[in-house]
Amino acid sequence: MKKRYIVIATFFLLLVFIPPLSLLLGPTTLREYANRELVYKVIADKVTKNATNEKEKALKLFNYLHYHIYTPMRSRASDVNQLHHLVRNVAWCDSQAGTLVALARKANIRGGWVGLYGYDETSHHSTSVLHIDGKYRMLDPFMGYVFSTKDGNISTLEDIQTSRTM
């Protein structure tokens, strides 16, 4: 009977301790991914602490990035991951858009980034779109632009395309 309890206790301890140890001692990429996701969650939680809705959360994250990440002149784009940009406080437009999306996801806001194409086949700028109040709305942390509709909502891409006054 005593042997049975020892086996059950050992099995239970293995179930409890192996998953956390595998994150610490497991493959480097798994550890790095877990650490990045944890940092994104901590930053998103701190920045959006007193926000009461999706719009407030998105604007707080937008302002955080716009005022904390910059692009020095004559620097090269370095696209490692969003944590790299947050630590260095340096990123180009596509990296800032991706970082805003990564932080927004941790605040339970879906999103993505959009490459804006001009006169040729090359994207000349990238911006974020976040799903706020049932619609994908555009925020540009690199330029500091948040276009608003007449009723005070953040503009959708369609609003921006069809408006003559924005």
Salt bridges, closest charged atoms under 4 A:
GLU37 OE1 - LYS106 NZ 2.52
ASP45 OD1 - LYS41 NZ 3.21
ASP79 OD1 - HIS85 NE2 3.62
ASP120 OD1 - HIS124 NE2 2.76
ASP140 OD2 - HIS125 NE2 2.60
